[in-house]
C-alpha cells in the first residue's frame, strides 16, 4: 500500500516535470521564432527619400503631382518618404536639403527645374546623396534629371486646334517664360493650317487663375478662338471663361474635359507621378541611377493625348486618328 502511494507521488512529480519541460521548450521556440521574425524584418529596412516641391499640395496643383508620386512609390518600393511643400526660395530649399540629409535621406527629389541650382551646390559637398530633379540641369555625378518630351502628341493637339479655329488665331498660356516651349504644337498647327498665327502669354505661375483670366481676355480681344492652356490649377478659371465666351481650350496635365465637355477639344496629359516610379525603378536597379539626363517616353506612361471631345464630328476624329497612326508608322513627319 505504501509502495503504491509512493509510485503515485513519483508519477505525479514526473508529470509536473514533463509539463514544465514541454512548456519551457514551447516558450523558447516561440522566442526563437519571434527573434527570427524581428531579424528578418530588420533586413527590409526602408530607404529614406525626400521630395521637395515649391508649390502647394492642392487639387489640380503642380504640387499635388508630387504627392501622387509619393503615394505611388510608397506603395511599390521599400521607401520612407517625406514630402516638403511650398519650399519656394533658395534659402528654404537649402535648409530643407540640409534637414533631409541630417534625417538620413539617401535620395532627394526636386519637383521641378527650380531646384537645379541649389541641388548642384548641395551635390558637390554631399557625394553620398543622390539628387534628382524633374526637368532642369545636372552637373555632378550624383545628380540626375528626369525629363520627358510630350512633343509627339502636341503635333496632334495642334491638329485639333487647326480643325476648330475659325479666326486662324491660336493662343497659348504658358506658366513660365523659360520652360515648356511648344515647337511641336506650333509645327503641327503650321502643317495642318499654315495660315494660322500663334499668340503667347506668360502667366508667371502655375496656379494664378486671376492673372490667367486677365491674359486670356487679352487674347480674346485679339481674335483668338482656341487656347492651349499649359497651366495647372489656373486651367479651371480658363475653361470657365471659355464656356462664357464660347471659345475652345486644349487642356493640360490630365483629361480636363470634365470641366467643360463642349469647350475642351482634348488635353495633353502628363502623369508626372509616373516619373517617380521610373526614378525608383532605376534607383533600386543593379546599375542604380545614371548621372546626367534621362528622357522618358510614352512607354513610361508619363504622357498621352486625352480622347477628342464631342465638338468633333466622327469624320474629324477618324481623320485625326489616321494621322496619328501614320506618324506612329513613320509615314508622317513634320518639318
C-alpha positions in Angstrom: 0.0 0.0 0.0 2.8 2.3 1.0 4.7 1.4 -2.2 1.6 2.1 -4.3 1.3 5.6 -2.7 4.9 6.3 -3.4 4.6 5.3 -7.0 1.6 7.7 -7.4 3.6 10.5 -5.9 6.6 9.8 -8.2 4.3 9.6 -11.2 2.7 12.9 -10.3 6.1 14.6 -9.8 7.2 13.2 -13.2 4.1 14.6 -14.9 4.7 18.0 -13.4 8.4 18.0 -14.5 7.3 16.8 -18.0 4.7 19.6 -18.3 7.3 22.2 -17.2 9.8 20.9 -19.6 7.4 21.0 -22.5 6.3 24.5 -21.6 9.9 25.7 -21.4 10.5 24.2 -24.9 7.4 25.9 -26.3 8.3 29.2 -24.8 11.9 29.0 -26.1 10.7 28.0 -29.6 8.3 31.0 -29.7 11.1 33.3 -28.6 13.4 32.0 -31.3 10.7 32.4 -34.0 9.9 36.0 -32.8 13.6 36.8 -32.8 13.9 35.4 -36.4 10.9 37.5 -37.5 12.3 40.6 -36.0 15.7 39.9 -37.6 14.0 39.2 -40.9 12.0 42.4 -40.9 15.2 44.3 -40.0 16.7 43.3 -43.3 13.9 45.1 -45.1 15.0 48.5 -43.8 13.4 51.2 -45.8 15.4 53.8 -47.8 14.7 57.3 -46.7 13.6 59.5 -49.6 12.8 63.3 -49.6 10.6 65.0 -52.1 10.5 68.8 -52.3 8.0 71.0 -54.2 7.8 74.7 -54.4 4.1 74.6 -54.9 1.1 73.9 -52.6 -0.3 70.4 -52.4 -3.9 71.1 -53.5 -6.4 69.9 -56.1 -5.1 70.5 -59.7 -1.8 71.9 -58.5 1.7 71.1 -59.7 2.5 70.2 -56.1 -0.4 67.6 -56.0 1.6 65.6 -58.6 4.5 65.3 -56.1 2.1 63.9 -53.5 0.7 61.4 -56.1 4.3 60.4 -56.8 4.9 59.9 -53.1 1.9 57.6 -52.8 2.9 55.5 -55.8 6.5 54.9 -54.7 5.5 54.2 -51.1 3.1 51.5 -52.4 5.6 49.9 -54.8 9.0 50.3 -53.2 10.6 49.8 -49.7 10.9 53.6 -49.0 10.1 56.0 -46.2 9.2 59.3 -48.0 9.0 62.8 -46.5 7.3 65.5 -48.7 8.0 69.2 -48.2 5.7 71.7 -49.9 5.9 75.4 -50.5 9.7 75.4 -50.5 9.9 78.4 -52.8 13.1 80.3 -52.1 16.8 79.3 -52.4 17.2 79.7 -48.7 14.3 77.4 -47.9 15.5 74.9 -50.4 19.0 74.8 -48.9 17.6 74.5 -45.4 15.2 71.6 -46.5 18.1 69.8 -48.2 20.2 70.0 -45.1 17.4 68.8 -42.9 16.8 65.8 -45.3 20.4 64.9 -45.2 20.6 65.1 -41.4 17.5 62.8 -41.3 19.3 60.2 -43.3 17.8 60.7 -46.8 19.8 58.9 -49.5 17.7 60.3 -52.3 16.4 63.9 -52.6 14.0 64.7 -55.4 13.2 68.2 -56.5 9.7 68.5 -58.1 10.7 71.0 -60.9 13.6 72.6 -62.6 13.7 75.4 -60.0 15.7 73.1 -57.7 18.6 72.6 -60.1 20.9 75.3 -58.8 20.5 74.5 -55.2 20.9 70.8 -55.8 24.1 71.5 -57.8 25.7 73.2 -54.8 24.5 70.5 -52.4 25.6 67.6 -54.6 29.2 68.9 -54.6 29.5 68.7 -50.8 27.3 65.6 -50.3 28.7 63.0 -52.8 27.0 60.1 -51.0 23.5 61.5 -51.5 21.6 61.3 -54.9 19.9 64.4 -56.1 17.2 64.2 -58.8 15.1 67.0 -60.4 12.1 66.6 -62.7 13.3 68.8 -65.7 16.3 71.1 -65.1 20.0 70.6 -65.2 22.6 68.2 -63.6 26.3 68.9 -63.4 27.7 66.4 -60.9 28.0 62.5 -60.9 25.4 62.3 -58.1 22.9 64.4 -59.9 20.2 63.2 -62.4 17.5 65.0 -64.4 14.4 63.1 -65.4 12.5 64.8 -68.2 10.1 64.0 -71.0 9.1 65.5 -74.3 5.4 65.2 -75.0 6.0 66.9 -78.3 4.8 64.0 -80.4 1.3 64.3 -79.0 1.5 68.1 -79.2 1.6 67.8 -83.0 -1.9 66.4 -82.8 -3.1 68.9 -80.3 -2.1 71.4 -83.0 -4.2 69.5 -85.5 -7.2 69.6 -83.1 -6.8 73.4 -82.9 -6.4 73.7 -86.7 -9.7 71.9 -87.2 -11.7 74.1 -84.9 -10.3 77.6 -85.2 -12.4 79.9 -87.4 -10.3 83.0 -86.9 -7.0 81.2 -87.5 -5.7 82.8 -84.3 -4.5 80.3 -81.6 -3.5 81.4 -78.1 -1.0 79.7 -75.7 -1.0 80.4 -72.0 2.4 79.4 -70.6 3.1 79.2 -66.9 6.7 80.4 -67.2 8.9 82.3 -69.6 11.8 79.9 -69.7 10.2 76.5 -69.8 7.6 74.5 -71.5 8.2 75.6 -75.1 5.8 74.2 -77.7 7.7 73.8 -81.0 5.8 70.6 -81.9 2.4 72.2 -81.2 3.5 75.1 -83.5 4.8 72.7 -86.1 1.5 70.6 -86.1 -0.6 73.8 -86.4 1.6 75.1 -89.2 1.5 71.7 -91.1 -2.3 71.5 -91.0 -3.2 75.2 -91.1 -0.2 77.3 -92.4 -2.3 80.4 -92.4 -2.9 80.3 -88.6 -1.0 82.5 -86.2 0.0 81.8 -82.6 -0.3 84.4 -79.7 1.6 83.6 -76.5 1.0 85.0 -73.0 3.1 84.1 -69.9 1.2 83.8 -66.6 4.3 83.6 -64.4 2.8 81.0 -62.2 1.2 77.5 -62.4 -1.8 78.4 -60.4 -2.6 82.1 -60.7 -6.1 81.9 -62.1 -6.7 85.7 -61.8 -3.7 86.5 -64.0 -4.5 83.7 -66.4 -8.0 85.1 -67.0 -6.7 88.6 -67.4 -4.3 87.4 -70.1 -6.9 85.2 -71.7 -9.2 88.2 -72.1 -6.3 90.0 -73.9 -6.0 87.0 -76.3 -9.7 87.0 -76.9 -9.6 90.7 -77.7 -7.1 89.9 -80.5 -9.5 87.4 -82.0 -8.1 84.2 -80.6 -10.7 81.4 -80.5 -8.7 78.3 -79.4 -6.3 78.4 -76.4 -3.7 75.8 -75.4 -3.6 76.4 -71.7 -0.5 74.9 -70.1 -1.4 75.6 -66.6 -2.3 73.5 -63.6 -4.9 74.9 -61.2 -5.4 78.0 -63.3 -6.9 75.9 -66.1 -10.2 75.7 -64.2 -10.6 79.5 -64.5 -9.5 79.5 -68.1 -12.1 76.8 -69.0 -14.8 78.6 -67.1 -14.2 81.8 -69.1 -14.1 79.7 -72.3 -17.6 78.5 -71.6 -18.8 82.0 -71.1 -17.1 83.3 -74.3 -17.9 80.2 -76.3 -14.3 79.5 -77.4 -12.2 76.3 -77.2 -9.4 75.1 -74.9 -6.8 72.4 -75.1 -6.3 71.2 -71.5 -3.1 70.1 -69.8 -1.8 67.6 -67.3 -4.9 65.5 -67.0 -8.1 65.0 -69.1 -9.9 68.3 -68.3 -13.0 67.6 -70.4 -15.0 67.2 -67.2 -14.7 70.9 -66.7 -16.4 71.7 -70.0 -17.1 68.9 -72.4 -18.4 71.2 -75.2 -15.3 73.5 -74.9 -12.3 71.3 -74.2 -11.0 69.9 -77.5 -8.6 67.4 -75.9 -5.8 67.6 -73.3 -2.1 67.0 -73.4 -1.9 64.7 -70.4 1.2 64.4 -68.2 1.2 61.8 -65.5 4.2 63.3 -63.7 3.7 60.8 -60.8 4.9 58.1 -63.1 8.2 59.9 -63.3 8.7 59.0 -59.6 8.1 55.3 -60.4 10.8 55.5 -63.2 13.2 57.2 -60.8 12.8 54.5 -58.1 13.0 51.6 -60.6 16.4 53.0 -61.6 17.4 53.7 -58.1 16.8 50.1 -57.0 18.2 48.5 -60.2 21.5 46.7 -60.2 23.1 49.6 -62.1 21.5 52.4 -60.0 20.7 55.9 -61.1 22.5 57.3 -64.1 24.2 60.7 -64.0 23.0 63.5 -66.3 19.7 63.5 -68.2 17.2 60.6 -68.5 14.5 61.2 -71.1 11.3 59.3 -70.5 8.9 58.4 -73.3 5.3 57.2 -73.8 6.3 53.7 -72.6 6.9 55.1 -69.1 3.3 56.3 -69.0 4.2 59.9 -68.4 2.2 61.5 -71.3 -0.7 60.8 -73.7 -3.4 62.7 -75.6 -6.9 62.6 -74.0 -9.9 61.5 -76.1 -11.2 64.1 -78.5 -14.3 65.9 -77.3 -17.9 65.7 -78.7 -17.3 69.0 -80.6 -15.6 67.0 -83.3 -17.5 65.0 -86.0 -16.9 61.3 -86.4 -15.2 62.2 -89.7 -12.8 64.6 -88.0 -12.0 62.2 -85.2 -11.3 59.4 -87.7 -9.0 61.8 -89.7 -7.0 62.7 -86.5 -6.7 59.0 -85.6 -5.5 58.1 -89.1 -2.9 60.9 -88.9 -1.6 59.7 -85.5 -1.4 56.2 -86.9 0.6 57.4 -89.9 3.0 59.2 -87.5 3.5 56.1 -85.4 4.3 54.0 -88.5 6.8 56.6 -89.7 4.6 57.6 -92.7 4.2 61.1 -91.5 6.8 63.6 -90.4 6.6 67.3 -89.5 9.0 70.0 -90.8 
